[in-house]
Amino acid sequence: MPSKKYDLVISNGRVIDPALGFGKDAHVFIKDGLIKKIEVDSVAIRKELKSFDTSQIIDATDKLVVPGLIDIHVHLREPGREGAETIDSGCRAAAAGGFTSVCCMPNTTPRIDNQETVKFVQDRAKTASARVYVVGAITKNIEGKQLAEIGDLVKMGAVAITDDGNYVQDPNMMRRALEYAKMFDIPVMQHAEDKYLCDGGVMNESFQSTRLGLKGAPPAAEEIAVLRDLALCRLTKSRLHIQHVSTKGAVDAIRQAKAEGIRVTAEVTPHHLILTDDEIGKEFNTNLRVNPPIRTESDREAVVAGLVDGTIDCIASDHAPHTDEDKDCEFDVAPPGMVGLETTVGLIKTFLIDKGYLSWADAIRKMTYDPARTLGPPGGSLSDGTPADITIIDPEKRWTVNAAKFLSRSKNSPFVGYKLTGKVYKTIMNGKVVFE
């Protein structure tokens, strides 16, 4: 008879939980969707495992067993742009990328700026293969003119507010948003790009933009926005989160602000950690068109350094699906954004871990505990009694990025054809396998 004491055991894996400071070969025991215990190997444990049916055991030999990954910056497009992505397809892509929790941005159609749209997303996510946490809008219709009903959004379950895609240009509006958010102890997530400085820019303003004849968005557009918001954060003593940091000047400003004790956190995307604007002129791949734009090598090195020294807290994909039709156009009229949920783990392993910038424990922390600490969604640890949201990674699996295999509805990735190392083996949510 199979053991009834536990429903599932993940055995023989290298268990890494940065929140607990744990990194050992061990077995994870799950019952009723919860983690019941983690035990290092012993004679007694091996004897106990013999009482289990093989269907109750996942052999994780030579694999990493980590808390379910959390992505705090994802565009699920629903409601309004279901041709590019739905909540269901986006969550299947998340599970394929090892993410058990995602935070969705509010720049949908209609905007997520009221209780009804928050509830719509929550209802659609009830049967999805990842947990969805809603980030509400700062201003109504993301227009920057009138604050959204922030209290109502929080009451319905919003974990943060942002006008992502738009910078809150009015400093008094941003101050009021920070003050309201402080009342509810939620962060204001800011898309830091001064709209006047970057108006019409389709790539980084640099030698490359001049050479290619494309209008550039200067790094100063991000740096001025970050400096202003840090000053407002200092004034209000609120929580500020800077999205998709991309410039050296922004990293330096955030580093100094943290040293002062300002309550600021930040995220960076894999594409800003890996790519530079030198890539754009090779074939004008419209999937390289993103906001903020891909920058120079010195900026890339700076955001890597900021991630390594803790200035930047989280790795976030900024998964931004667009249909083939939307991206099949000239570079300067293409909508900004690329998909990222299904490639993040492989990119981080290949370009940061294998190159010695991060250890596995460092990388996992930036995708589990630190995102949970930043925005507050549950998870980020394998503590006893917590939901069994677990990602199993094959760290040496070699694979080639193939858009035809994406579970996302959209295929707009500039990394198609890249040869990567490190791939998700299984994703488990509430003790059930949601991807393998």
C-alpha positions as CSV (number, residue, x, y, z in Angstrom):
1,M,0.0,0.0,0.0
2,P,1.4,3.5,-0.9
3,S,2.0,5.9,2.0
4,K,-1.0,8.1,2.9
5,K,1.1,10.3,5.2
6,Y,2.2,12.5,2.2
7,D,0.8,13.1,-1.3
8,L,4.1,13.8,-3.0
9,V,7.8,13.7,-2.4
10,I,10.4,15.5,-4.5
11,S,13.5,13.4,-3.8
12,N,17.2,13.6,-4.4
13,G,17.3,17.2,-5.6
14,R,19.5,20.1,-4.6
15,V,17.1,22.2,-2.6
16,I,17.9,25.9,-2.6
17,D,15.9,28.3,-0.5
18,P,17.7,31.7,-0.1
19,A,15.0,32.9,2.3
20,L,15.9,30.1,4.7
21,G,19.6,30.1,3.8
22,F,19.2,26.4,2.8
23,G,21.2,24.8,0.0
24,K,21.5,21.0,0.4
25,D,20.7,17.7,-1.2
26,A,17.3,16.9,0.4
27,H,13.8,15.6,0.0
28,V,10.7,17.8,0.0
29,F,7.5,16.2,1.5
30,I,4.1,17.6,0.4
31,K,0.6,17.0,1.8
32,D,-2.7,18.7,1.0
33,G,-1.0,21.2,-1.2
34,L,1.4,22.3,1.6
35,I,5.0,21.8,2.3
36,K,5.2,19.6,5.3
37,K,9.0,19.1,5.7
38,I,12.4,19.2,4.1
39,E,14.8,16.4,5.1
40,V,18.4,15.8,4.2
41,D,19.1,12.2,3.1
42,S,19.5,9.6,5.8
43,V,18.9,5.9,6.4
44,A,15.6,6.7,8.1
45,I,14.4,8.8,5.2
46,R,15.4,6.3,2.6
47,K,13.4,3.7,4.5
48,E,10.4,6.0,4.7
49,L,10.6,6.6,0.9
50,K,10.2,2.9,0.3
51,S,6.7,3.1,1.6
52,F,5.7,5.4,-1.3
53,D,4.2,4.4,-4.6
54,T,6.4,5.5,-7.5
55,S,3.5,7.8,-8.7
56,Q,4.0,9.8,-5.4
57,I,7.7,10.5,-6.0
58,I,9.4,12.9,-8.4
59,D,13.0,12.0,-8.8
60,A,15.0,15.3,-8.9
61,T,18.5,13.8,-9.1
62,D,20.9,16.3,-10.7
63,K,18.3,19.0,-10.5
64,L,17.5,22.1,-8.5
65,V,14.4,22.3,-6.3
66,V,13.6,25.9,-5.5
67,P,10.6,28.0,-4.4
68,G,8.1,28.7,-7.2
69,L,9.5,31.7,-9.2
70,I,7.7,35.0,-9.0
71,D,7.6,37.5,-11.9
72,I,6.4,41.0,-10.7
73,H,6.1,42.5,-14.2
74,V,4.0,40.7,-16.7
75,H,1.5,41.8,-19.4
76,L,-1.3,39.3,-19.8
77,R,-3.2,41.6,-22.3
78,E,-6.6,40.4,-21.1
79,P,-9.1,42.2,-21.2
80,G,-8.9,43.7,-24.6
81,R,-6.0,42.2,-26.5
82,E,-6.7,38.5,-26.3
83,G,-5.2,38.0,-29.8
84,A,-1.8,38.6,-28.3
85,E,-2.3,36.8,-24.9
86,T,-5.0,35.7,-22.5
87,I,-4.8,35.2,-18.8
88,D,-4.9,31.4,-19.4
89,S,-2.2,31.4,-22.1
90,G,0.0,33.8,-20.2
91,C,-0.2,31.6,-17.1
92,R,0.6,28.5,-19.1
93,A,3.7,30.4,-20.4
94,A,4.5,31.4,-16.9
95,A,4.4,27.7,-15.7
96,A,6.5,26.7,-18.6
97,G,9.1,29.3,-17.5
98,G,9.0,28.0,-13.9
99,F,6.8,30.9,-12.5
100,T,4.1,30.0,-10.1
101,S,3.1,33.6,-9.5
102,V,2.9,36.7,-11.7
103,C,1.9,40.3,-11.2
104,C,0.0,41.6,-14.1
105,M,0.2,45.2,-15.3
106,P,-2.9,47.4,-15.7
107,N,-2.5,48.8,-19.2
108,T,-5.2,46.6,-20.7
109,T,-8.3,47.7,-22.6
110,P,-10.2,48.7,-20.5
111,R,-7.5,49.7,-17.9
112,I,-7.3,48.0,-14.6
113,D,-8.3,51.2,-12.7
114,N,-11.4,50.1,-10.8
115,Q,-12.7,47.2,-8.7
116,E,-14.6,45.6,-11.6
117,T,-11.6,45.1,-13.8
118,V,-9.6,43.8,-10.8
119,K,-12.3,41.2,-10.1
120,F,-12.5,40.3,-13.8
121,V,-8.8,39.4,-13.9
122,Q,-9.1,37.5,-10.6
123,D,-12.1,35.5,-11.8
124,R,-10.4,34.6,-15.0
125,A,-7.3,33.5,-13.1
126,K,-9.1,31.1,-10.8
127,T,-8.4,28.1,-13.0
128,A,-5.1,29.3,-14.4
129,S,-1.8,27.4,-14.0
130,A,-0.1,30.3,-12.1
131,R,-1.2,32.6,-9.4
132,V,-2.1,36.1,-10.7
133,Y,-1.7,39.2,-8.5
134,V,-3.2,42.4,-9.9
135,V,-1.3,45.7,-10.1
136,G,-3.8,48.5,-10.4
137,A,-3.4,51.8,-12.2
138,I,-2.2,55.0,-10.5
139,T,-4.4,57.2,-12.5
140,K,-7.7,56.8,-14.3
141,N,-7.3,55.3,-17.7
142,I,-3.5,55.6,-17.2
143,E,-3.8,59.2,-18.5
144,G,-2.0,60.9,-15.6
145,K,-4.8,63.4,-15.0
146,Q,-6.8,62.0,-12.1
147,L,-5.9,59.5,-9.4
148,A,-7.7,56.1,-9.6
149,E,-9.6,55.0,-6.5
150,I,-6.6,53.5,-4.9
151,G,-8.4,52.4,-1.7
152,D,-10.9,50.5,-3.8
153,L,-8.2,48.8,-5.8
154,V,-6.4,47.7,-2.7
155,K,-9.6,46.6,-1.1
156,M,-10.3,44.3,-4.1
157,G,-6.8,42.9,-3.8
158,A,-4.4,45.0,-5.8
159,V,-0.8,44.5,-4.5
160,A,0.6,47.7,-6.0
161,I,-0.2,50.6,-8.4
162,T,1.5,51.7,-11.6
163,D,0.8,53.4,-14.9
164,D,3.2,51.1,-16.6
165,G,3.8,52.1,-20.2
166,N,3.3,55.7,-19.1
167,Y,5.3,57.9,-16.8
168,V,3.3,59.9,-14.2
169,Q,4.6,63.2,-15.6
170,D,2.9,65.5,-13.1
171,P,5.1,65.6,-9.9
172,N,2.2,66.7,-7.7
173,M,0.1,63.7,-9.0
174,M,3.0,61.4,-8.2
175,R,3.4,62.8,-4.8
176,R,-0.3,62.3,-4.0
177,A,-0.1,58.7,-5.4
178,L,2.9,58.0,-3.0
179,E,1.0,59.5,-0.1
180,Y,-2.2,57.4,-0.8
181,A,-0.1,54.3,-1.3
182,K,1.6,54.8,2.0
183,M,-1.7,54.6,3.8
184,F,-2.2,51.1,2.4
185,D,1.5,50.1,2.7
186,I,1.8,49.2,-1.0
187,P,4.5,50.3,-3.4
188,V,4.1,52.7,-6.3
189,M,5.7,51.1,-9.4
190,Q,7.0,53.7,-11.8
191,H,7.8,53.4,-15.5
192,A,10.6,56.0,-15.3
193,E,10.8,57.7,-18.7
194,D,10.2,61.5,-19.0
195,K,7.7,61.6,-21.9
196,Y,9.0,64.9,-23.3
197,L,12.6,63.8,-23.5
198,C,11.8,60.4,-25.0
199,D,9.0,61.6,-27.2
200,G,9.2,59.8,-30.5
201,G,12.3,57.8,-29.5
202,V,12.4,54.2,-30.8
203,M,15.8,53.2,-29.6
204,N,18.5,54.4,-27.3
205,E,20.0,57.8,-28.2
206,S,23.6,57.0,-29.1
207,F,26.1,56.6,-31.8
208,Q,24.0,53.7,-33.1
209,S,20.7,55.7,-33.4
210,T,22.6,58.4,-35.3
211,R,24.2,55.8,-37.6
212,L,20.9,54.1,-38.3
213,G,18.9,57.3,-38.7
214,L,16.4,56.4,-36.0
215,K,15.1,58.8,-33.4
216,G,16.6,58.1,-30.0
217,A,15.4,58.3,-26.4
218,P,18.3,59.6,-24.3
219,P,19.3,57.9,-21.0
220,A,18.6,61.2,-19.3
221,A,14.9,60.6,-19.8
222,E,15.1,57.7,-17.4
223,E,17.6,59.2,-15.1
224,I,15.7,62.5,-14.6
225,A,12.5,60.5,-13.9
226,V,14.2,58.3,-11.3
227,L,15.9,61.3,-9.6
228,R,12.5,63.2,-9.3
229,D,10.7,60.2,-7.9
230,L,13.5,59.5,-5.4
231,A,13.1,63.0,-4.2
232,L,9.4,62.5,-3.8
233,C,9.9,59.2,-2.1
234,R,12.3,61.0,0.3
235,L,9.6,63.6,1.0
236,T,6.7,61.2,1.5
237,K,8.6,58.3,3.1
238,S,6.6,56.0,0.9
239,R,7.5,52.9,-1.0
240,L,8.8,53.3,-4.5
241,H,9.6,50.6,-7.0
242,I,11.5,51.5,-10.2
243,Q,10.6,49.3,-13.1
244,H,13.0,47.9,-15.8
245,V,16.1,49.9,-14.9
246,S,18.3,50.3,-17.9
247,T,20.9,53.1,-17.4
248,K,24.0,53.5,-15.4
249,G,22.8,56.9,-14.1
250,A,19.6,55.3,-12.8
251,V,21.6,52.5,-11.0
252,D,23.9,55.0,-9.4
253,A,20.9,57.1,-8.2
254,I,19.1,54.1,-6.7
255,R,22.3,52.9,-5.0
256,Q,22.8,56.3,-3.4
257,A,19.1,56.5,-2.3
258,K,19.3,53.1,-0.7
259,A,22.4,54.2,1.2
260,E,20.4,57.1,2.5
261,G,17.6,54.8,3.7
262,I,15.0,55.8,1.1
263,R,12.4,53.0,0.7
264,V,13.1,52.2,-3.0
265,T,13.4,48.9,-4.8
266,A,14.1,48.1,-8.4
267,E,13.9,45.5,-11.1
268,V,15.8,44.7,-14.3
269,T,14.9,42.6,-17.3
270,P,17.0,39.8,-18.9
271,H,17.1,41.8,-22.1
272,H,18.6,44.8,-20.4
273,L,21.1,42.6,-18.7
274,I,22.2,40.8,-21.9
275,L,21.6,43.0,-25.0
276,T,23.0,46.3,-26.3
277,D,21.8,48.7,-29.0
278,D,24.6,47.3,-31.3
279,E,22.1,44.5,-32.1
280,I,19.5,46.6,-33.7
281,G,21.4,47.5,-36.9
282,K,22.2,43.9,-37.7
283,E,18.7,43.1,-39.1
284,F,16.3,45.6,-37.6
285,N,14.5,42.9,-35.6
286,T,11.4,44.6,-34.3
287,N,11.4,42.4,-31.3
288,L,14.3,44.5,-30.1
289,R,12.0,47.5,-29.9
290,V,11.3,47.9,-26.2
291,N,10.6,50.6,-23.6
292,P,12.9,51.6,-22.1
293,P,15.2,50.9,-25.0
294,I,18.2,48.5,-25.0
295,R,21.2,50.7,-24.1
296,T,25.0,50.7,-24.5
297,E,27.5,48.2,-23.2
298,S,28.4,50.6,-20.3
299,D,24.8,50.7,-19.3
300,R,24.5,46.9,-19.6
301,E,27.5,46.5,-17.4
302,A,26.1,48.9,-14.8
303,V,22.8,47.1,-14.5
304,V,24.6,43.8,-14.1
305,A,26.7,45.3,-11.4
306,G,23.6,46.8,-9.7
307,L,22.0,43.4,-9.7
308,V,25.1,41.8,-8.3
309,D,25.6,44.3,-5.4
310,G,21.9,44.4,-4.4
311,T,21.1,47.8,-5.8
312,I,18.6,46.1,-8.1
313,D,16.3,43.7,-6.1
314,C,14.5,41.7,-8.7
315,I,14.7,40.0,-12.1
316,A,11.4,40.6,-14.0
317,S,10.6,39.5,-17.5
318,D,8.4,42.5,-18.6
319,H,6.7,39.8,-20.7
320,A,5.0,41.9,-23.4
321,P,3.2,39.9,-26.0
322,H,2.5,41.2,-29.5
323,T,1.0,39.4,-32.5
324,D,3.2,38.6,-35.5
325,E,1.0,41.1,-37.5
326,D,1.8,43.9,-35.0
327,K,5.5,43.3,-35.2
328,D,5.7,42.7,-38.9
329,C,6.5,46.3,-39.9
330,E,9.3,48.9,-40.0
331,F,11.3,49.1,-36.8
332,D,10.2,52.7,-36.0
333,V,6.5,51.9,-36.1
334,A,6.6,48.6,-34.2
335,P,4.9,48.5,-30.8
336,P,7.4,48.1,-28.0
337,G,7.8,44.8,-26.1
338,M,9.0,41.2,-26.2
339,V,7.8,38.0,-24.5
340,G,10.0,36.7,-21.8
341,L,8.4,34.3,-19.4
342,E,9.6,31.1,-21.1
343,T,13.2,32.2,-21.7
344,T,14.2,34.0,-18.4
345,V,15.7,31.0,-16.6
346,G,17.8,29.9,-19.5
347,L,19.0,33.4,-20.2
348,I,20.0,34.0,-16.6
349,K,21.8,30.7,-16.3
350,T,23.6,31.2,-19.6
351,F,24.6,34.8,-19.4
352,L,24.8,35.5,-15.7
353,I,25.4,32.3,-13.7
354,D,27.7,30.6,-16.3
355,K,29.7,33.9,-16.6
356,G,30.2,34.1,-12.9
357,Y,28.1,37.1,-12.1
358,L,25.6,35.3,-9.9
359,S,25.4,32.0,-8.1
360,W,22.3,29.9,-8.4
361,A,21.3,31.0,-4.9
362,D,21.7,34.7,-5.9
363,A,19.6,34.3,-9.0
364,I,16.9,32.3,-7.2
365,R,16.7,35.0,-4.5
366,K,16.2,37.7,-7.2
367,M,13.2,35.6,-8.6
368,T,11.6,34.4,-5.4
369,Y,12.2,35.9,-2.0
370,D,13.1,39.5,-3.1
371,P,10.0,39.8,-5.4
372,A,7.8,38.5,-2.6
373,R,9.4,41.0,-0.2
374,T,9.0,43.8,-2.7
375,L,5.4,43.5,-3.7
376,G,4.0,41.3,-0.9
377,P,2.5,38.3,-2.7
378,P,2.8,35.1,-0.7
379,G,5.6,32.7,-1.6
380,G,9.3,33.0,-2.2
381,S,10.2,30.3,0.3
382,L,9.8,26.5,1.1
383,S,9.0,27.0,4.7
384,D,6.9,24.3,6.4
385,G,3.2,24.9,6.1
386,T,3.4,27.2,3.1
387,P,1.7,26.4,-0.2
388,A,3.7,23.9,-2.2
389,D,4.7,26.2,-5.1
390,I,7.9,24.7,-6.4
391,T,10.1,24.9,-9.5
392,I,12.4,22.1,-10.5
393,I,15.2,23.2,-12.8
394,D,17.6,21.0,-14.9
395,P,20.6,23.3,-14.6
396,E,22.7,21.6,-17.4
397,K,19.9,21.1,-19.9
398,R,21.0,22.5,-23.3
399,W,18.2,23.8,-25.5
400,T,17.6,26.1,-28.4
401,V,14.9,28.8,-28.2
402,N,12.1,27.8,-30.6
403,A,9.2,30.2,-30.9
404,A,7.0,27.3,-32.2
405,K,7.2,25.7,-28.8
406,F,6.2,28.8,-26.8
407,L,3.0,28.4,-24.8
408,S,2.4,32.1,-25.0
409,R,0.1,33.1,-27.8
410,S,2.7,35.5,-29.1
411,K,6.2,34.7,-30.3
412,N,7.9,38.1,-30.3
413,S,11.3,37.2,-28.8
414,P,14.7,38.4,-30.1
415,F,16.2,35.3,-28.5
416,V,14.8,32.8,-31.0
417,G,17.6,30.6,-32.1
418,Y,19.8,31.3,-29.0
419,K,21.4,28.2,-27.6
420,L,20.9,28.2,-23.8
421,T,21.7,26.1,-20.8
422,G,19.3,25.6,-17.9
423,K,15.6,24.7,-18.4
424,V,12.6,24.2,-16.2
425,Y,11.9,20.5,-15.6
426,K,8.6,20.7,-13.7
427,T,6.5,23.4,-12.1
428,I,4.3,22.6,-9.2
429,M,1.6,24.8,-7.7
430,N,-0.4,23.8,-4.6
431,G,1.3,20.5,-4.7
432,K,0.1,19.7,-8.3
433,V,2.3,19.6,-11.4
434,V,1.2,22.4,-13.7
435,F,4.0,22.0,-16.2
436,E,6.5,19.2,-17.1
